[in-house]
Amino acid sequence: MEEKVVRFDLGAETLLNIAEKKLDEKDYIGALRVLRKSVETNGATADEYEMFADIYDEMEIFEYAVNYWYKFLDVCAEEEVADAYEGLASCYYNLGSEAQAAFYYNMMMHDKYATPENGIELGELLSEPAKKPFRIVYPPEEADYSPELEEGLRALRGGNYEKADEVFSSVPEKASCYGQAQNFLALSKLMQGDAAAAENICREQLKKDGDDVAILSTYAAALTEQGRSEESRAAAVRLASLPASSADELYKIATVCCENKLYDEAYEKFCILEERVHYDLTLLYFKAVAAFKSGRVQESLAGFAKIVDIYPDAAVAHYYYNEIRRYAESGGKVPETGFFYRVPKEERETRVKLLAALSEVPAAELDAFLRHADITEYLDWCFDEADGADAELMLLGLRLAVRGGFDDFVRDILLDSSVNDVVKLEGLRYLAERNKDFEAGVVIADIYRCASFVRLHVGRTKRNKFIAAYALAFARFAFLADEDCEAYAEAAERIYDAFEQAGDFSLASDAENLACAIYFMTSKNALLKTKEALGLLGADSSVVAGILHAVNEAAEKEIAATEQAPSGDAQDKDGKGEN
């Protein structure tokens, strides 16, 4: 009997249609899976990036939606650029970033393909008060101290504890937000290392309201900091018994339970919280860890699987998913888990050691290693560990990605609005140091630009110094002066020609001095004063002046030679230039 073979159509159009259907059905995770299958099978186009943006927008994961709109903008047709601007304006608005929303709204309005309908729609949107996830409402009969609270919180986040203490203490006792101000004051004391003072503030507030979730949470943290674990645990048990009126209160209760090893209670609260906040990465991670620590292995595994489905670059979660799956299938050593979003210390040390070693090996050895090993997950991890807060680790990963030729990965990082701008500027330097023609979109300060890298043409003498200087100048100054890489390359080549003509490369011993000279020769707008530019690079003013003098002297000699040459010779030279 002949068997019938059923062939599935995995073409891009078919999979896009399936993903769109799942999106319409609110099956967001299913839509993401289908779309990633399409990218894996057929590659990514503007259509896929647009749908990714739409899905994450529907899920209210606006940070991811923004990044996919930037990817869309990087590859879309000219007539689709207005769509990208509209998407970015909407996402930034929903993130509460009014300046960025207004910027892309204006960009959309000035685009020749913009429609009047879109303009009206977004104009109305931006005219409304900005949405905030947690808005405090004050009774009309009480004075509004919300500006003071905002001012104090800004100071607290900036590490200006003295200012924060002053502002929070200024809120009078009769104000409706007095308890909140006192809680922030206690948090400030806690962050300053004065847990005893934080405890005293909380005790005074608990006399008035013993069931204040925020105060009780801070009180438990203050006790923990003082090593009074039994008292802290008692406060956590009390918290766990209280009804929570908001998602914020639920989160506070659950995290205090985690800190006090009340894992069953924490898991219960996280489950309730997930029904209100479906896709928050921190929540899902905490829930998965609490599940494992409370003995719910399968629930934990399912939790980490959900994270990986939604956030494919969540390398920390992916590590724990693999470890717990191994444990669930084979038993053996119990995986080490923790509530800080990072891999275990020993695993981190192993990874850093490997990546550091690979970043130093010769190019041929690196290529040979990469032919037999896939380090993509490790590169993702560099930007995911500790919620992407480790700049040194990110620089290590980006440097290795550039050296290893992971160009798609590098492009994604440069377009990622959540990545530190300083890290991305260093990435531009690494790319320029490759000394190859290359183009990449990059988002700096939430503004998209296309960076074009051109090959530097110089001789062998001090070649590496000139390439390093050219790369450094471009990375430090190009986005300030809105200039392209070609201008920097031309300036570097002029300096090289001047030194070569003089037969003296003694001033080319330091890339920083050369880079500063390149900037002064290139910058049209001179945004930085001489002293500022020298200071930014740590350049020597006398050496930089010497370099510029050498260039001017070479130019004067060239002009003089041209003027003294017979007219026929000049014509021949011009003719060669035209050919």
N, C-alpha and C positions, 0 to 999 in steps of 0.2 A: 504494500500500500504506500503510495507516494505521500510524503509529508508535505504539508503546506507551510511555507515560511512567510511569516507576517513581518513586513518591513515597516518600521516606524520612521516617519518623516521628522528628522531632526534639523530641518532647515531653519534659518533665522526667522523667516516670516511666520512659519508655523509656531515656533516656540514663543515668539513675541505675542502672537494671538492668544496662545494658551495662558501666558503670563498676564495679559490684559484681562482675560476672563476671570482668572483667579483674583486679580485686583478688584474687579467689579463685585466679586463675591466676598470681599473683605478677608480673603485667605492670603494675608500678606506674606507669611513665611513660605507658603507654597509658591507664590508668585516669584519671590526671591530665588528659590531653588531652581525653578524653571529658567529664569533669566540667566542665572549663573551657568546653567547647563548650556544655554545658547552661546554665551561668551566663550566657554571652554571648547565648544564644538566649532563655532563659526567665527570667533573673534568678536571684538567689541566695536560697535559703530555709534554714531550719534543717537540712533534710535534706542539702543540698549541703555545708554547713559541717561537719556531723557526718561525712560520708564523707571530706571532705578531711582531717579530723583522723585518721580511721582509717587512711587511706593513708599519711600522713606518720608515724604511729605505727609502722606496719608497716615503713617504710623506716628507722626509728630516727632520723628527723629530728625530734626531740622539740620543738625550739624552734618549728618551724612548726606542729606538732600543737597545742601550747599556744595559739598565736594563733588557730587555727581553733576551738578549744574556747571561747575568749573570744567569738569572733564568734557561735558557736552560742548561748552564754549570753545574748548581747545581744538575740537575736530569738526564742528558743524559748518554747514554752508553759510555763506554771507547772509542770505535771506532768513536764516534761523537765529541769528545773533540776538535779535530783539526778544525771542522766546527765552533765551538764557538770562538776559537782563531781567525780564519779568519774573522768572523763577527765583533768581537771586534776591531781588527786591522783596518778594513775598516771604522767602525763608528768613532773611535777616530781620524783617519786621516781626515775624513770629518768635525770633530769638531775642527780641527786645533791643536789637542793634539799629536804632533809628537812623544814625548817620550813614551807615552802609546801605540801608534800605533806600534812603533818599538818593544816594549816589547812583545806584543801579536803576532806580526809577527814572532819574534824569537821563541816564545813558540810554535807556529804552526809548524815552520820549524824543531823543535826538537821532535815533536810528531811522533810516529812511524806510525800513520795512515795518515800523511800528504801526499798530492800528489804533484809531481813536477810542474804540471800545476798551481796549486794555488800559489806555491812559486814564480814562474815567474811572475804571474799576480800581486801579491801584491808587489813584489820586484820592478817592474816597477812603480807601483803606488807611493810607498814611495820614489822613486828616483826623483820624480817630486817636484817642489816647492809646499809648503803647500797652500791649498786654504784658502782664507780669504773672509768673507762676504762683506767687504767694503775696497777695495784696492785703495790707492791714487796713481795716476800716475803723474809723473813729466816730464816736457819737457827736453830733453837732454841738451839743452843749459843752463839750470839753475842748480845750485848746488842742490844736493839731501839732504834735511834736514829731511827726514823721520826718521832716527835714533834718531834725537833730539826730534821729535814729540813723538816717542814711549817712549823715556826716560822720557819726561815730563808727559805723560799720566800715566806711571807706578807710578811716584811720586804722581800724583794727586789722583790716585786710592788708594794709600797707605796712604794718608793723610799728605804727606810731601809737604805742600803748598809752603814753602820757596824755596825748590828745584824746584818745578814745575814752579814757577814764574821766577826763574833764567833761566831755560832752554827755556821756551817759549819766554822770552824777548831777548834771544840770537839770535833768527832767524832774519836775516837782512830784511829790508823793501823791497829790490829788489827780494827776494826769492819768488818763485811762491806760496809757502805755507804760506806766511806771514799772510794773512788774517785768515787762519785756526789757526795759532799759536796765533794770537791776540784773537780769539774767545775762545780758550782754556785758555788763560790768564784771560780773563773776567770771565769765568766759575770758575777758581780757586779763584778769588777775591770774587765771589758770594758765593762760598762754605766756605770762610773764614768769611762771614758775612759783607763784605765790598761792599754792593750793589752800593753805589755811585761810587766807583772806577770802578766797572764792567760797569756801565752806561757810564762813560766817555770814556772808551776804545771802547765800541760799537759805541758811537756817532762819534768818530774819523773815525772808519771804514765805517760807514754809509755815511759819507761825500764823500767817494770814490765810494761806491756802495750801493745805498739806497735799492736795491732789494736783498741783500745777505741774504738768508733764515736763515743760521746758526746764523749770527750776529744779525739779527732782532729778532730771537727767544730768544737769550740770553738777548737782550735789553728789550724785553717784560717781561722776568722773573725778571730782575733787577728792573724794575718799580713796578712789583707786590710786590716784597720784601720790597719796600719803601712805600707801601700802596697807590700808585698812580694808582688806578684802572682804571680811565677814560683814562689815557695816555696808560696804558697797553692794554686796550681793543682796542684803536685806532690802536696800533701796530699790534694787532691780526687781526683786520679787514683788514689791509694792507697786512698782511701775507696771509690771506685767498684768496686774489685776485691774488696772484702771481702763475705763473705756476711752478710746481715742476718737476725737471729734474731727480730725483732719489727717491727710496723708503725712504731713510733716510730723505730727505727734506719733503716728504709727511707726514712722521711720526712727524717731528718737528712742522710743520704747524698745524696738527690735535691736538697735545697735547697742544699747546699754545691756540688754540681755546677752548679746554676743560677748561683750567685754567681760561679763560675769559668768560665762560658761553655762548660761541657761539656754541651751541650744534648742530644746523642744519648744520653749516659749518663743524664742526668736524665729524659728521656722514657721510657727503658727502665725505670727504677726506678718512675716514677709509674704505668706500665702494670701492673707487678707489684703495686704498692700498691693500685690501684683494684680488683683482684680480691679484696682483703681488706676494703677500706673503699669501698663502692660509690658513695656519694652525698655525700661530704663536699665542700662548696663550694670550700674552699681547695685541696684536692687536685685537683679537676676543673679549676679555673682554672689552677693551675700546670702541669698536664699539657697543657692546650690551648695555653698560651703556649710551653712547651718544644717542643711539636710544631711550631708555626709557626717558631720560631727555628732548628729543626733542618731546615727545608725541607719539613715534612710539612703542606702547606697543607690538604688535604682532611681529614686527621685532626684538625687544629686546628679546622676549621670544624665537624666533627662533635662535637668536645669542647665548643665553645661552645654549639652547638645543644642538647646534653644539659643543660647548665647552665640555659639558658633554659626548657627543658621542666620541669625540677624546681623552679627558683626563678624564677617569672615576674617578680618585682620586682627581679631582679639586673640593674640598669640598666647597670652597668659592663660586665658580660659581654655584654649585649645590644649595646652600642656596638661592642665588638670583633667580635662575630658579624657585624654589618652591614658593618664595615670590611673584614674578611677575605673575606666573600662578594663584596663589590664587587671586591676585588682578584682573587679566583679567577675571576670572570666576565669582568672587563674589563682586568685588568692595571693598568699605570700605577704610581702612587706606592705604595711598599711601606708598609703600615700600621706605625705606631710601636707596639710592644708592650713591656710590662714586667711584672715579677713582683709589683710593688706593686699592690694592688687599687684602681686608680684610672685615670681616663682621662688621656690625655697632657696635659701642662701647658698647651699652647696651647688645646686643646679645653676644658679646665676654665675658663680665663680667659674664653673666649667665652661659656660657659654662665653663669658667675657674673655677668658684665656684663649679659647679657640679663635674668636673673632679678632683679637689683638694680634695673635700670631699670623693669621691670614693677611691682615692689613700690612704686614711688614715683609712678607716673602716676595721674592722677585716675581715679575708678571708671568713668566713661563711656568713657574711652580704653581702659582695661583690658578692659572688656566688648567693645568693638569689635574689639580685637586677638584676643581669645579666640574670637570668632565665626569667625575665619579661620585660626586656628592651634591645634594641639593640643600642649600643653606637659606632658602627663601623664608622658611618659618622663623629662623633666627633673625633675619633682617626685619621681618614684621615685629618680632619681639622687641627689638631695639627701640621701636617707636610706640610700643604698647606697655612695656614695663612701667609700673608706678603711674599708670594713666598718662604716659607720654611726658612725664615731668623730668626725666633724666637727660639733660641736654648732652652731656658727655657721651652717654651710651648712644644717643641718636647720631651724633657726629661720627662715632666709630662705625656704626652701621651704614651711614650714608657714604662715607669714604670707601668702605669695602664694596658697596653696591656699584659705585662709579668705577672703581678699579676692576671689578669682576664683570663689568659689562651688563649689569642688570638695569638696562635703560628704561624699561617699562616701569619697574619699581621706582626708579629715580623720578620719572615723570609724575607718578602718582604722589610722591612725597612733595614735590615742588608745587603741586596743585592743591595740596591738603591745607585748608585754612586753619586747622587746629595745630599744625606743626609750627614751632617757634620760628619766627622770621630770621633770627640770627643763624639758626641751623640751616635754613634754606639758602641764605646768602653764602654760607660756607660751601654748600652744595654747588652753587654757581662757580665758586672758585675751583673746586675739585674738577668740575666739568671743563672749565677753561684750561686747566693744567693738562688735560688730555691732549690738547692742541689738535683737535679735530673739528671739522665742520659739523655743527649740530644745532638743532632747534628744539626748544622746549618751552611750554607755557609755564609761568610761575605766578603764584599769588603772594604778594608782599603787602602787608597792611590791608588785607582784604580787597586788593585791587589786582585784577588780572593783567598781565603783560606777556608778550612773547619775547623770549630771550634767544638771540641768534649768536652762536659761537662760530668764529672763523679761525682758520689755521694761521698761526704766526709764522712768517717766513724770515728767518734769520740764519746766520751761519753757525758754525760749531763753537766758536769762542763764546764762553759764558752763556751758551744757549739755554741751559736750564734756569739760570738766573733771570733771563729775559722772559721766559715763559711764565715763571713764578710771579714776576713783577706785573706782567700783563694780566694774569689771572686775578691777582690781588687787587689791582686798580679797578678792574671791571666789577668784581664782587662788592667792593666797598663803595664805589661811587656811581656806577651806571644808573641805579634806580633813584639816586638822589638827583642826578642831572638829566634824567630821561634821555640817555644816549645809548647807542648800540655798541656791540663788541667790536665791530669793524673799526670804529674810530680809535679805540684803545690799541688795537693791533697796529694800525697805521702809525700811531705815535711811538709805539715801542720799536717799530722797524726804522723810523727816522732817527731815533736815538742810536740804534745799532749801527746804522749807516754812518752817522757822525763819528762814532768811536772807531769804526773800521777805517774811515777816511783819515783820521788822525793817527791811526796805528796805536791807540792807547785805550785799553779797557779797564784802567785802574779804578774808575768811578763806578764800575758795574759790579762791585763786590757785595752789594746789599740790595735785596729785592725790594725792601721797604722804600729806600731812596729812589730807586728806579720807578716804582709804582707811583710815588708822589709826583715825580717829574712827568710821568705819563698823564696823570690827572690834570696838572696845570696846562699841559699842551692840548688836552682834549676838551675840557669843560667849556661849554659855551656860556653858561649862566653864572659860573663861579659862585655856586651856592655856599661853599665853604671858604672862609677867609684863609689866607696863607697859614697862619698860626694854627687854625683848627685842623686843616688838612695834614700838616706836619705832625700835630699831636695825635691824630687818629691813627696814623701809621707808625708813629715813633721814629719819624725820619729826621735826618740831620740837615738843617737848613743850608749850611755851607756846601754840602755835597750835592743837594738838589739844585742849588744855584749853579754849581759847576757843570752839572749835566745839561741844564737849560742853556748855559753859555756855550757849551760845546756844540749843541744843536744849532744855535743861532749863528755861530762862527762858520759851521759847515754850510749853512744856507747862504750866508754872505759870500763865501768862496764860490759856491755853485752859481750864484747870480753874476758875480764878477767874471767867472770863466765864460758864461754864456754871452755876456756883453762884449768880451774881448775876442770871441771866436769869429772867424770869417762868416759872412752871411750864408755861404753855401754849406758850411759845416753845420750851422744852426738848422738849416732846412733839412739836411740829412737826418739830424737827431730827431727833429719833429716827425719826419716821415717814419722813422723806426717806431716812434711812440704810437703812431696811428696804426701800424701793422700789429 
